Amino acid sequence: MDTAAYKWLNFLLTFIAAIAIYYFLHDSIPEQFRIPLMFGLVLIVVVSLIVAFRRETPRRDEDQK
């Protein structure tokens, strides 16, 4: 597989994991913590999306002169 496929797989698995965490914790946490839990999980998914699809810039190795 190429790196683009791995990036999509990483994002998809993070998204599925966040949904599973919310599903299993939804009934066991108090009502006032459900919205912060949702925001936290959405934040994790967005960060995963940004990290997975950010543009990679080639490094400049100054030691190899």
Beta strands, then each sheet from edge to edge (+ up, - down):
end
